[in-house]
Amino acid sequence: MARCERCDVNEENSRMVMQGRVVVAGEAGGSVLKSDEPLSFWGGYDQKSGEIIDRRHPLSGQIAADKILVIPFTRGSSTTTAVLLESVRVGVAPAAIVTTGADHFLALASIVADEMYGKPIPIVALDRGDFDQIKSGMHLRLGTDGAIECGFLSQNE
């Protein structure tokens, strides 16, 4: 039977819980869209559709809107904040973001989105070992305390 060394998960329960560090508090749930490659939101994320449009990125063509976007960090500059903020306004932002550290540009976008639209994006940072346990196709539920419950989607979910 396969067992994750770092989390409480195995083939029988196919669920795990890990503790992350809250960057921006909030609750969210959804399916995972994950890449081990950083993402540049400027020129890489369509703020009108939520599509990842950087054709060199492994997630190119995928829609991140309403998903839990799992990326190690962002590439680029403060334009990340503007693109993500506009995607919140339009309604095509990720439901939450999980990273390997506190990304200031993502955090700023979420905080401003909360102030302007009342719609913060929950952001949680995980250590690299826990980050590596998350796979596309899993379902995550983020709590306001940084706890992340995750597991694989069943046919009924």
Buried (B, 14 or more C-beta within 10 A) or exposed (E): EEEEEEBEBEEEEBBBBBBBEBBBBBEBBBBBBBBEBBBBBBEBBBBEBBBBBBEEBEBEEBBBBBBBBBBBBBBBEEBBBBBBBBBBBBEBBBBBBBBBBBBEBBBBBBBBBBEEEEEBBBBBBBBEEBBBBBEBEBBBBBBEEBBBBBBBEEEEE
